[in-house]
Amino acid sequence: MKLLRMEKLRQFTLLALSFLLMKGALAAPDSAYLFAYTKVQNEGKTGLMFAWSNNQETWHEIGKDFGFVKSDYGQWGSEKRMFAPVLFRESNGLWHCIWKLNKVDQALAYTYSKDLLSWYPQTYVVNENDLKVLTPERIKQESSKLQQVQIQNEKQTGTISRVPWGFIERLIEKVNLTNYNNQLWYETTKEDPIRFASLKPIDVTIVPDFGKKKKISDMLIGVFFEDINYGADGGLYGELIQNRGFEYQASDVQNRDKTWNEKKAWTTRGDGIDFSIQSSNPIHPNNKNYAQLSMSQPGGVFINEGFDGIAIVAGEKYDCSFFAQHSEKRRGDILIKLTNDKGDMLASSKVNLTHSDWKKYNLILLAKQSAKDARLEIIPQFSGTLALDMISLFPQRTFKNRKNGLRADLAQVIADLHPRFIRFPGGCVAHGDGIENIYHWKNTVGPVETRKPQRNMWNYHQTAGLGYFEYFQFCEDIGAAPLPVVAAGVPCQNSAKHGHPLGGQQCGIPMEKMNDYVQDVLDLIEWANGDAKSKWGSVRAAAGHPKPFGLKYIGIGNEDLISDVFTERFTLIYHAVKAKYPDIIIIGTVGPFFEGSDYKRGWELASQLSVPMVDEHYYVPPGWMIYNQDYYDKYDRSKSQVYLGEYAAHLPGRPNNLETALAEAIHLTNLERNADIVHMSSYAPLLAKEGHTQWSPDLIFFDNTTVTPTTGYYVQQLFGRNAGDEYITANFNSTINDDKVRKRIAYSIVRDSETKDIIIKMVNMLPVGVNVSLDLKEITFNNPRIEKFVLSGKPDEKNLKPVTSDSSVQELEKIGLKPYSFTLFRVSQ
């Protein structure tokens, strides 16, 4: 307890000092000089910093490397920098800030603030003449005031303003509050042996009031799918052939891989065979490339390596297909084989070419042996030339045995989460890397050979084989509502330039083309819900689904910069959808964080337009979820509902372990308590292929033969399978008043109004046990079945699974929560 008292004393001292500085109790001056600059030594990554002085000679940093405004221009890592910031104040009190975006051109960024704390979303222009709010003359005038001063023995360049001391106080308060919060939020279980050295098992009492219940969303737990970490091609999509259409481009990977081109994954073996890429007479304009084999003699082999090899299972059948065109007058045979790395034949079949023009050929391969690293071999039995395209290999046993379907085991693990909805196709993939890379749903429906592949935002290739039809079909197959997200007329705010004068997030689809884009969004709803005889409903019907899919939700935008460019286009799309389809629930966006200019402006816009729901995103340390359990309790119930579209607990090194899983479980109990305002939630990202991961942590890892759910997966599964639509209010009592202890204990009690089942969820994120007295005197039990699920272990353990057992009323009334555990009881009467 001595350590606990020392910790409390340290916190009190920090807060007391902050209070004294804020209130001027240390005989602060009436005014001081404020220096606004960015740190040259780190190339402007820290953003806008402040220092103060009372004589312009000795300068004091306001926060060590503390950025009050960070440039949001360009891609992660290489960009997002601030150079030569100019800060000045108008007579009306408004602060303007202008800075250069790079050292190459004249591109500028602009934002403004009333108090130097809250800033408006940033605007980017090619040069000063494009900035509407300030004249070039004014910009030059203020830029001429840049000065150089010495701070901590380093020279910095910026602007100096004389301000009332109150401005300095508020800036210091911001730093102190942020630092204090960070101390809490970045607490980890590694310090628990010290933090809780003297802690004994805790006794708590929970008294539910079954007369006080509220209706909550039964759509709370869903999944978010994005083609990141090879989640689609080479992952969930069942296709086993890599680069089947010969459409890979070096630009897919930003020219970082010399082997990544139209020939990727294809080789030849044997004498007298070679291949080239042609595009003069394609199957379809959307798939312009094809392979042309030149054979001086029969017997040469054309080989595909698959995605890290091709995994096949003995006794299973595989559908092989391809388009072929050959110039020979006589007909010829093609032998198709699957072989292992030793050259052993695992399956084979032969097909006879019957046409000289493009024709699709189909055959079935029966695997005689299993292999993890098989390859497909195509062996023409004739000489001459042969054109091939859209070479495909699918297991017949896809999920629900769908043609062009999904990998069965991976899809089943997703289905086992029991998600109420699936959001797709992203994420950043939805609005792309520049406006030319925006994901257009019309490019992903119809026969696969007519679909338009493109570069993936995450630096690989999207075939569009897993497209909108397959997404909607998967939703229907597992009983989940589809939630497509379309771009709001602007690309990802982390876009690179890609031919535009400025980066992607500063651009938008030209307004003269927006009517066509709006019509595309309206056409999507008709495709999903229209009659089979309607223009776009008939396209769906032709694909094999005459019955409408019953779309209810659509997202517009994804964690966008809420700029004027975005606002204009979002508003146009929003009004058009609302007017034509008033029953569709439109989901807006409020940026990528739980605070900041995009979050604030996004909520303002949602309120102005009466947007039914907004999409919030945040990736936070576990401590944030521990100490922000009242986050949604503070939300105004008269405003938009919330879809928490992307969230996860992130530790240093980004593991998915018991510590992050328990923090997420704490957060989910609070989402359940607030499920009258938080309508939906989905962890992100969902999938990651071993060896091809751009982002971590993820919920499910896999390779070609195995699927490995994480510990966090089982938390999502327990909540998904044990959801309710009524929240039961309860009183929580404990003799422990220490916030660090109390906030590591969380609970939720819900009821399923249809089954009448009661579900009790409890989280103990302490290193000691918690003894819970659960007062159930309001319930009359009639031979109930009580299932118990416990997920527990050491905080840094991965791949833990819950232990399931039967329980009793007696145990339910006196529950012993293990250290570092999530416990769930389901009571069925």
C-alpha angles and dihedrals in degrees: 000000000000089000090050091052091049090051091050091048091051091051092047091050091050093050093044092052090047090051093051092050092047096050096044092241089147093069094266119190123255091245141000143184118272119205117200116197146135124236113261091195093069098036094252096298092131092060127210113358132183137215129177136210138175094208106024089243106080112043127195121204115233097221126347106274088337114165116206093182124022124196111248096193121127136345129343115270103002096054137018092103134144124217130186099348117203116203123185139156130232123222088254090061097255116139119218123198124191127176141167116256098211144347095255108068142005097269113143138195125212137190137155140209141186096212108017089248106074114046132191118242111279127261124208127202135180092235141348093273090067096057106100099190096058132036121235088243092056092047091051091046094053094040089057088066094067110130137186122233137171117248120175090342092307127108115234131182123220146105131292125218131179108231138172112266089247089075091056091048093053092048091050089047089053092052094046094047092047092048091048092049091047090054088057099038095049095052110124135188090255088080094046095097087062099032093051100025095134098032117130127198111295127234117210136170126213118192113187119205104209089186089064107065134139133203112254135183116282087196094068101115119056140135134253117214122195129165093246126126088023089298094155116023106045089012132049093000108085098223111121099190118087118218091004092168098042090237100127112127131195087236089064087077095030089255091293096126119055091198093056107097142104090300096052113142093008127105139158131229131195138033124304099021130109135153138210135183117252134181107175097104110019129178089242134357090243089060102042100164130076137164120254115200119205113200125183090183138008122267104056116134129226109202137195120195096200121212102323087331130318118277115213133173125220113254094019124120123229127200112224122189139164143165116243138186124178134180098214117110093215121070119250141195129238120204115211119198141174112212136175128232090275092056095251113151111243099174137354143181138166132224130192119225107230102175135048093210125068111299133162116239126196132195139159126237119202112205113228093185137021121248138171096203107037122148134207117243123196113195117184111209093212142052127247129060130323129183118208133183141165093023106186140183121186132172109240087221097073122148106300085354091275119171111242082014142153132281102270103220095044093046090049093054088054091047089051089065086069092222118193091211142007121220117205161214092004173229113322090350089069096063098025139203101305127345092282088060097053111131108249114196093209089065090061104053132076127040111347093240089061096050120104117236121204146176114290117236087232093060106265136079135289116203092188087226086126095055140150095294092053092046093052092044091052091050090053093046093057098035096250126139114245115240110185118188120208128190116264091230091281132085130236114306087231094059124135123229100265095179097320122119087240133020124287100264091058092056133071136187103283110266091237087062097042095090089061091048092049088052089053089057091049090047089055091059091048090049090053100039108016127112115270088249095054119101097258097022087062090058089056091046092050088056089059105270111097092163115083116253094228099235113196104165135048128177120214113200134355123238089317130176099261092226129149088262091056095041094054094050098040091051091051093051093042095054092045094052093043092051097049100032108027093167094060112100107228118208118204129193136244102189135265101297141057090241141017138078098309092048092049096043092043091056091046091053092046090053093047092052097035091236107190095222140006130209114233124192132189138154109198142167116267090253090064089061091046096051099036100059090129093052097113095031085075095055121113107248092205093066133068120317118242132245107191092207101173128021141138140156111254125201125184107285089024101251123171100222141138092282094057091040093054092048089053090048089054089051093048092053087056092047088054091051088051098038089121087073101021101065100173141011137183132183116231141254104019107191138032129178114218109254094015104070122139095170137031152229100042133174101235128026123195147165129196094290109020139053119206117192113202128230088258088057091063092052089054090046094051091051093043095050094041104045125140138195098219126062117210116214116226140179117236120204132179137160089227113091098176107119092211088060100038094048091056090064117073136166143178131193119196137165132214103225092202099051095024087227117152118217121198119191123188131179125197112187094172129104090236132062124265120217110209124197104200112196107216100163091124092063125079108206120211108189093306126193109230120192120194126202122187127185110185145141141106115335095242095048118117133201094028118161130206119257114228126207142150117262139192140229089252092057090045091057093048108034123182110204113202120229111274096008146137114211127187130186123192114196115198116187 
